Amino acid sequence: MSYAPWPEPFLQNMRRQLENPGLYKAFLEALGGRRTAGLRFNPLKTTRAQFLQLVPFDLEPVPWCAAGFYFDELVDHPGRHALHAAGLFYVQEPSAMSVVPALDVQREHWVLDMCAAPGGKSTQLAADLDHTGVLVANEIHPKRLKALGENLERWGSPGTVITQEDPSRLAQRWGPIFQRILLDAPCSGEGMFRKDAEAVATWSLAKVTELAALQRRLLAAAHDLLAPGGLLVYSTCTFNEEENERQVEHVLQEFPRMSLQRQERLWPHKQRGEGHFYAVFQKNDSDAVLPKRTLQAASGNLGHEETRLWSQFRRDYLLQVPLLDQDIFALQLRRERLYLIPKMLPTLVGLRVLRSGVELGQFKKGRFEPSHGLALLLQAQHCVHGLELDPDDPALEGYLTGHVLPGTSARGWGLVSAGGHGVGWAKESGGKWKNHYPKGLRRSGSVH
């Protein structure tokens, strides 16, 4: 039997690794079949029951993720739906959803996602933190930062800091301050073969060797950043033992205080997914004292004029800002921009930070202009007025493509919402809603 699409050295590795000819055949048949598609709803914004009432998709639960569902991508196109723009769900390959639950994130934890882009696992971590603690989402590659920033902003998590650093530099700067670390490592991507032709075309044994060396360096940094008693989850979307089991052995040999709690593989011929590997380690320093974190207080540094303009905007347009009204976060002014951030953060001075918290808006010539991030933290009920639309209303597609929408005689800012959930801002004037959906996010075409 010929398996022309797959590199021959890859086939030889898998034949040796799986040993049983029947399992090998089943694996290759699965790899040549249809890819799986999934999504996770956002528990920071909705409940499971409410989500299922809102969405028009035919969904099946993912067994290893309480928020996850399968969908048929030949029938449904969730990524084009307005509720996706509102941050009510994230489109993610189902087997990738298995990793974050293994990290056992608890409220108030400080969590690091070392290689975070495009943000699927970061959004899952933020959901587990439930607006407590701190999540640092790090990504060293500048081309991948844009997607990470957009996905986390849509998710609505002010407790997140996005950095662009080599993890070894973070380790030098911070030391062991994180109770949970996820290292979803760059890998040869064999689990991407049936959905990404480029993953097949760029695969080589040399690449596997090169990536394995990188993975070891990243694991060393993760060890140095992990607090005593903390958990580290190492994961890949590849099947290669060199990048999986051999890395587990390396950690146990190099770092005596690290113990393996468990490891698991998800195979495309055994589970409904593209495949994943993860290993859970614990840093066994039960007698050690948790190193004192270097903290940066998020102080309210607004001047008199900024306080007046922000208060005026709230009076005129907002009935409530739940995350601010509950005293969970603090306001911080940075270069005329107002942010909602955690009250305590690790020291960020000297680091490349894309964003900490969520931008609420900008002070401009005697006025406050709200940012897209604020809209994504709100629901229709939190605003004085706006345009509340059904999620499948064609007007929402018009809004997302930048169209002006019919308005009323009122004036000023209003929230455009889908099913009650904020999608973006519009400004009403002259009987029309002027579109303020960010130009960089506007789409072309129509909803399928």
C-alpha positions as CSV (number, residue, x, y, z in Angstrom):
1,M,0.0,0.0,0.0
2,S,1.3,3.4,-1.0
3,Y,1.0,6.5,1.3
4,A,2.4,9.0,-1.2
5,P,1.6,12.2,0.8
6,W,3.7,11.2,3.9
7,P,7.5,11.4,4.1
8,E,9.1,7.9,4.0
9,P,11.2,8.5,7.2
10,F,8.1,9.5,9.0
11,L,6.4,6.3,7.9
12,Q,9.4,4.2,9.1
13,N,9.3,5.9,12.5
14,M,5.6,5.3,12.9
15,R,5.9,1.7,11.8
16,R,8.6,1.1,14.4
17,Q,6.8,3.1,17.1
18,L,3.4,1.4,16.7
19,E,4.9,-2.1,16.2
20,N,1.6,-3.8,15.7
21,P,0.8,-3.9,11.9
22,G,-2.9,-3.5,12.5
23,L,-2.4,-0.4,14.6
24,Y,0.0,1.0,12.0
25,K,-2.6,0.5,9.3
26,A,-5.4,2.0,11.4
27,F,-3.2,5.0,12.1
28,L,-2.4,5.7,8.5
29,E,-6.0,5.2,7.5
30,A,-7.0,7.7,10.1
31,L,-4.3,10.1,9.0
32,G,-5.7,9.9,5.5
33,G,-9.3,10.6,6.5
34,R,-11.2,13.8,7.3
35,R,-9.8,16.1,9.8
36,T,-11.8,17.0,13.0
37,A,-13.1,20.4,13.9
38,G,-14.1,21.8,17.3
39,L,-14.9,24.8,19.3
40,R,-15.0,25.8,23.0
41,F,-17.5,28.2,24.5
42,N,-16.3,31.0,26.7
43,P,-17.5,30.5,30.4
44,L,-16.3,34.0,31.2
45,K,-19.2,35.3,29.1
46,T,-21.9,32.6,29.0
47,T,-23.1,29.3,30.4
48,R,-23.2,26.1,28.5
49,A,-27.0,26.2,28.4
50,Q,-27.1,29.8,27.2
51,F,-24.5,29.1,24.6
52,L,-26.4,26.1,23.2
53,Q,-29.5,28.2,23.0
54,L,-27.7,31.0,21.1
55,V,-25.7,29.1,18.5
56,P,-27.3,27.6,15.3
57,F,-24.6,24.9,14.9
58,D,-25.0,21.1,15.2
59,L,-22.7,20.3,18.1
60,E,-21.4,17.1,19.8
61,P,-19.6,17.2,23.2
62,V,-15.8,16.6,23.3
63,P,-15.4,14.0,26.1
64,W,-12.2,15.5,27.6
65,C,-13.2,19.1,27.7
66,A,-16.4,20.3,29.5
67,A,-16.6,23.5,27.3
68,G,-15.7,21.7,24.0
69,F,-17.8,20.6,21.1
70,Y,-17.3,19.0,17.7
71,F,-18.8,20.5,14.7
72,D,-19.0,19.5,11.0
73,E,-16.9,22.1,9.0
74,L,-18.6,21.0,5.8
75,V,-21.9,22.2,7.2
76,D,-21.2,24.9,9.8
77,H,-18.7,27.8,9.7
78,P,-18.5,29.1,13.3
79,G,-15.5,31.4,12.7
80,R,-17.7,33.6,10.4
81,H,-20.5,33.9,13.0
82,A,-21.1,37.1,14.9
83,L,-20.9,35.3,18.2
84,H,-17.3,34.4,17.4
85,A,-16.6,38.1,16.9
86,A,-18.2,38.7,20.3
87,G,-15.8,36.2,21.9
88,L,-18.4,33.6,22.9
89,F,-16.4,30.8,21.6
90,Y,-13.0,29.8,20.2
91,V,-12.5,27.5,17.2
92,Q,-10.0,24.8,18.3
93,E,-8.9,21.3,17.3
94,P,-10.5,18.9,19.8
95,S,-7.5,16.9,20.9
96,A,-5.7,20.2,21.7
97,M,-8.4,20.9,24.3
98,S,-7.1,18.0,26.4
99,V,-3.9,19.7,27.6
100,V,-5.1,22.6,29.8
101,P,-7.4,20.4,32.0
102,A,-4.2,18.4,32.8
103,L,-2.6,21.5,34.3
104,D,-5.3,21.7,37.0
105,V,-5.4,25.6,37.2
106,Q,-7.0,26.9,40.3
107,R,-8.3,30.4,41.1
108,E,-5.7,32.9,42.1
109,H,-2.9,31.0,40.4
110,W,-0.1,32.8,38.5
111,V,0.1,30.9,35.2
112,L,2.5,31.1,32.3
113,D,1.8,30.0,28.7
114,M,5.3,30.0,27.4
115,C,4.6,29.6,23.6
116,A,1.1,31.1,23.5
117,A,0.2,32.0,19.9
118,P,-2.3,31.9,18.4
119,G,-4.0,31.7,21.8
120,G,-6.2,28.7,21.9
121,K,-4.7,27.3,25.1
122,S,-4.3,30.8,26.6
123,T,-8.0,31.5,26.3
124,Q,-8.7,28.1,28.0
125,L,-6.3,29.0,30.8
126,A,-7.9,32.4,31.2
127,A,-11.3,30.7,31.5
128,D,-10.0,28.4,34.3
129,L,-8.6,31.4,36.2
130,D,-12.1,33.1,36.1
131,H,-10.8,36.6,36.4
132,T,-8.5,35.8,39.3
133,G,-4.7,35.5,39.5
134,V,-2.5,36.4,36.5
135,L,-1.9,34.8,33.1
136,V,1.2,35.7,31.2
137,A,0.9,34.7,27.5
138,N,4.4,34.8,26.0
139,E,5.2,34.5,22.3
140,I,8.6,35.3,20.9
141,H,7.7,35.4,17.2
142,P,6.5,38.8,16.2
143,K,4.4,37.6,13.2
144,R,2.3,35.4,15.6
145,L,1.6,38.2,18.2
146,K,-1.2,39.8,16.2
147,A,-3.4,36.7,16.3
148,L,-2.6,36.1,20.0
149,G,-3.6,39.7,20.9
150,E,-6.8,39.6,18.9
151,N,-7.9,36.2,20.3
152,L,-7.3,37.2,23.9
153,E,-9.0,40.6,23.5
154,R,-12.0,38.9,22.0
155,W,-12.1,36.5,25.0
156,G,-12.3,39.3,27.4
157,S,-9.6,38.7,30.1
158,P,-8.1,41.8,31.8
159,G,-6.0,39.4,33.9
160,T,-3.7,38.6,31.0
161,V,-0.3,40.0,30.1
162,I,1.1,39.4,26.6
163,T,4.9,39.4,26.4
164,Q,7.4,38.9,23.6
165,E,10.5,37.4,25.1
166,D,12.8,34.4,25.0
167,P,11.6,32.3,27.9
168,S,15.2,32.1,29.2
169,R,15.1,35.9,29.7
170,L,11.8,35.6,31.6
171,A,13.5,33.1,33.8
172,Q,16.4,35.4,34.5
173,R,14.0,38.3,35.2
174,W,11.4,36.6,37.3
175,G,12.7,33.3,38.7
176,P,10.3,30.7,40.1
177,I,7.0,32.7,40.5
178,F,4.5,30.6,38.5
179,Q,2.4,27.9,40.1
180,R,1.4,26.6,36.7
181,I,3.3,26.6,33.4
182,L,2.2,25.4,30.0
183,L,4.8,24.7,27.5
184,D,3.0,23.9,24.3
185,A,6.3,23.5,22.4
186,P,7.1,24.2,18.8
187,C,7.2,20.8,17.2
188,S,7.4,19.0,13.9
189,G,3.6,19.1,13.7
190,E,2.9,15.5,12.6
191,G,-0.6,15.8,14.1
192,M,-1.2,18.6,11.6
193,F,-0.6,16.4,8.6
194,R,-4.2,15.8,7.5
195,K,-5.2,19.4,7.8
196,D,-2.1,21.3,6.8
197,A,-0.1,20.4,3.6
198,E,2.7,22.8,4.6
199,A,3.3,20.7,7.8
200,V,3.9,17.7,5.5
201,A,6.1,19.6,3.0
202,T,8.4,21.1,5.7
203,W,8.8,17.9,7.8
204,S,12.3,16.3,7.9
205,L,14.4,14.3,10.3
206,A,16.8,17.3,10.5
207,K,13.9,19.5,11.6
208,V,12.9,17.0,14.3
209,T,16.4,17.0,15.7
210,E,16.6,20.8,15.6
211,L,13.2,21.2,17.3
212,A,14.1,18.6,20.0
213,A,17.1,20.7,21.0
214,L,14.9,23.8,21.2
215,Q,12.4,21.9,23.3
216,R,15.1,21.0,25.8
217,R,16.1,24.7,26.1
218,L,12.5,25.7,26.7
219,L,12.1,23.0,29.3
220,A,15.1,24.3,31.2
221,A,13.5,27.8,31.2
222,A,10.2,26.3,32.4
223,H,11.9,24.6,35.2
224,D,13.5,27.8,36.4
225,L,10.2,29.7,36.2
226,L,8.2,27.0,38.1
227,A,7.5,27.7,41.7
228,P,8.1,24.9,44.4
229,G,5.2,22.5,44.3
230,G,4.0,23.8,40.9
231,L,2.9,21.9,37.9
232,L,4.4,22.0,34.4
233,V,2.6,20.6,31.4
234,Y,4.7,19.9,28.3
235,S,2.7,19.2,25.1
236,T,3.2,18.8,21.4
237,C,1.0,18.1,18.4
238,T,3.4,15.6,17.0
239,F,3.8,11.8,17.3
240,N,7.6,11.6,17.3
241,E,9.1,9.9,20.3
242,E,12.2,12.2,20.1
243,E,10.0,15.2,20.8
244,N,7.7,13.5,23.3
245,E,8.9,10.5,25.5
246,R,12.6,11.4,25.0
247,Q,11.9,14.9,26.3
248,V,10.2,13.4,29.4
249,E,13.3,11.3,30.0
250,H,15.5,14.4,29.6
251,V,13.6,16.4,32.2
252,L,13.8,13.5,34.7
253,Q,17.5,13.1,34.2
254,E,18.4,16.8,34.2
255,F,16.1,18.1,36.9
256,P,16.0,15.8,40.0
257,R,13.3,17.7,41.7
258,M,10.9,17.2,38.8
259,S,8.7,14.2,39.0
260,L,6.4,12.8,36.3
261,Q,2.8,12.8,37.4
262,R,1.4,11.3,34.2
263,Q,1.6,11.4,30.4
264,E,-0.9,10.8,27.7
265,R,-1.1,10.5,23.9
266,L,-4.3,11.1,21.9
267,W,-4.1,9.2,18.6
268,P,-6.3,10.0,15.5
269,H,-7.1,6.2,15.2
270,K,-8.2,5.9,18.8
271,Q,-9.8,9.3,19.7
272,R,-11.7,11.7,17.6
273,G,-9.1,14.3,17.0
274,E,-5.9,15.1,15.1
275,G,-3.6,13.8,17.9
276,H,-1.7,15.3,20.9
277,F,0.9,14.4,23.5
278,Y,1.2,15.9,27.0
279,A,3.2,15.1,30.1
280,V,2.5,16.5,33.6
281,F,5.5,17.3,35.9
282,Q,5.6,18.6,39.5
283,K,8.5,20.4,41.1
284,N,9.0,18.5,44.3
285,D,10.2,21.1,46.7
286,S,7.7,20.6,49.5
287,D,10.1,21.8,52.2
288,A,11.2,24.9,50.3
289,V,9.8,28.3,50.9
290,L,8.0,29.8,47.9
291,P,10.2,32.5,46.6
292,K,8.9,36.0,47.2
293,R,7.3,37.4,44.0
294,T,8.5,40.7,42.8
295,L,5.2,42.6,42.5
296,Q,4.2,45.7,40.6
297,A,1.2,47.3,42.2
298,A,-1.4,48.4,39.7
299,S,-2.1,51.8,41.1
300,G,-4.8,54.2,40.0
301,N,-2.6,56.9,38.4
302,L,-5.3,59.0,36.7
303,G,-5.1,62.7,36.9
304,H,-8.0,65.0,37.7
305,E,-8.9,65.6,34.0
306,E,-8.7,61.9,33.1
307,T,-10.8,61.0,36.1
308,R,-13.4,63.6,35.1
309,L,-13.6,62.4,31.4
310,W,-13.8,58.8,32.3
311,S,-16.5,59.4,34.9
312,Q,-18.5,61.5,32.4
313,F,-18.3,58.7,29.8
314,R,-19.5,56.2,32.4
315,R,-22.4,58.5,33.4
316,D,-23.4,59.1,29.8
317,Y,-23.1,55.7,28.3
318,L,-22.5,52.9,30.9
319,L,-24.9,51.5,33.5
320,Q,-22.3,49.1,34.8
321,V,-18.7,47.8,34.2
322,P,-18.9,44.5,36.1
323,L,-15.2,43.7,36.3
324,L,-14.5,47.2,37.6
325,D,-17.5,47.6,39.8
326,Q,-16.6,44.3,41.7
327,D,-13.2,45.8,42.6
328,I,-11.3,42.9,41.0
329,F,-9.1,45.0,38.8
330,A,-7.6,48.5,38.8
331,L,-7.4,51.3,36.3
332,Q,-4.0,52.4,34.9
333,L,-3.2,55.2,32.6
334,R,-0.4,54.7,30.0
335,R,0.3,57.3,27.4
336,E,-3.2,58.7,27.2
337,R,-4.7,55.2,27.1
338,L,-6.7,53.8,30.0
339,Y,-6.3,50.1,30.9
340,L,-8.1,47.7,33.2
341,I,-5.4,45.4,34.8
342,P,-4.9,43.1,37.7
343,K,-4.2,44.8,41.0
344,M,-0.9,42.9,41.3
345,L,1.4,42.0,38.4
346,P,5.0,40.7,38.0
347,T,7.5,43.5,37.3
348,L,7.3,44.3,33.6
349,V,10.0,47.0,33.4
350,G,12.6,46.1,30.8
351,L,10.4,43.5,29.1
352,R,8.8,43.6,25.7
353,V,5.1,43.8,26.6
354,L,2.5,43.9,23.9
355,R,-0.3,44.5,26.3
356,S,-1.2,44.1,30.0
357,G,-4.8,44.0,30.8
358,V,-7.5,45.3,28.5
359,E,-7.5,48.7,26.9
360,L,-10.7,50.6,27.8
361,G,-10.2,53.7,25.7
362,Q,-8.1,56.8,24.9
363,F,-8.2,60.4,26.1
364,K,-8.4,62.7,23.1
365,K,-8.7,66.5,23.3
366,G,-11.1,66.8,26.1
367,R,-13.0,63.6,25.6
368,F,-12.8,59.9,26.3
369,E,-13.1,57.5,23.3
370,P,-13.9,53.9,24.1
371,S,-11.7,51.1,22.7
372,H,-12.8,47.8,21.1
373,G,-11.6,45.9,24.2
374,L,-14.1,47.6,26.4
375,A,-17.0,46.6,24.1
376,L,-15.9,43.0,24.4
377,L,-16.2,43.2,28.2
378,L,-19.8,44.4,28.1
379,Q,-23.3,43.2,27.4
380,A,-26.2,45.2,26.1
381,Q,-27.6,45.4,29.7
382,H,-24.5,47.2,30.8
383,C,-25.0,50.2,28.4
384,V,-27.4,53.1,28.3
385,H,-28.2,52.4,24.7
386,G,-27.0,50.6,21.6
387,L,-28.1,48.3,18.8
388,E,-29.1,44.9,20.2
389,L,-29.4,42.4,17.4
390,D,-30.2,38.7,17.0
391,P,-27.0,36.7,16.4
392,D,-28.1,35.7,12.9
393,D,-29.4,39.2,11.9
394,P,-27.9,40.2,8.5
395,A,-27.3,43.6,10.0
396,L,-24.5,42.2,12.1
397,E,-22.7,41.0,9.0
398,G,-23.1,44.5,7.7
399,Y,-21.6,45.9,10.9
400,L,-18.7,43.5,10.8
401,T,-17.9,44.6,7.2
402,G,-17.9,48.3,8.2
403,H,-21.4,49.4,7.1
404,V,-23.3,52.3,8.6
405,L,-26.5,51.1,10.3
406,P,-29.9,52.8,10.7
407,G,-30.2,54.6,14.0
408,T,-32.6,56.9,16.0
409,S,-32.6,60.5,17.1
410,A,-30.3,59.8,20.0
411,R,-26.6,60.9,19.9
412,G,-23.4,59.4,21.2
413,W,-21.8,56.0,21.8
414,G,-23.8,52.7,21.8
415,L,-22.9,49.1,22.0
416,V,-23.6,46.8,19.1
417,S,-24.4,43.4,20.5
418,A,-25.2,39.9,19.2
419,G,-27.6,38.1,21.5
420,G,-26.9,40.7,24.1
421,H,-23.1,40.2,24.0
422,G,-20.9,43.2,22.9
423,V,-19.4,43.0,19.4
424,G,-18.2,46.6,19.1
425,W,-19.0,50.3,19.2
426,A,-21.1,52.6,17.0
427,K,-21.7,56.3,17.4
428,E,-25.2,57.5,16.7
429,S,-25.7,60.8,14.9
430,G,-28.2,62.1,12.4
431,G,-30.4,59.0,12.6
432,K,-27.5,56.6,11.8
433,W,-25.0,54.4,13.7
434,K,-21.6,55.4,12.5
435,N,-19.4,52.2,12.5
436,H,-16.5,52.1,14.9
437,Y,-15.7,48.4,14.4
438,P,-11.8,48.3,14.1
439,K,-10.8,48.5,10.4
440,G,-8.2,45.9,10.9
441,L,-10.8,43.4,12.0
442,R,-13.4,44.1,9.3
443,R,-14.3,41.3,7.0
444,S,-15.4,40.8,3.4
445,G,-17.9,38.4,2.0
446,S,-21.0,37.0,3.7
447,V,-21.9,34.5,6.4
448,H,-22.3,31.0,5.0
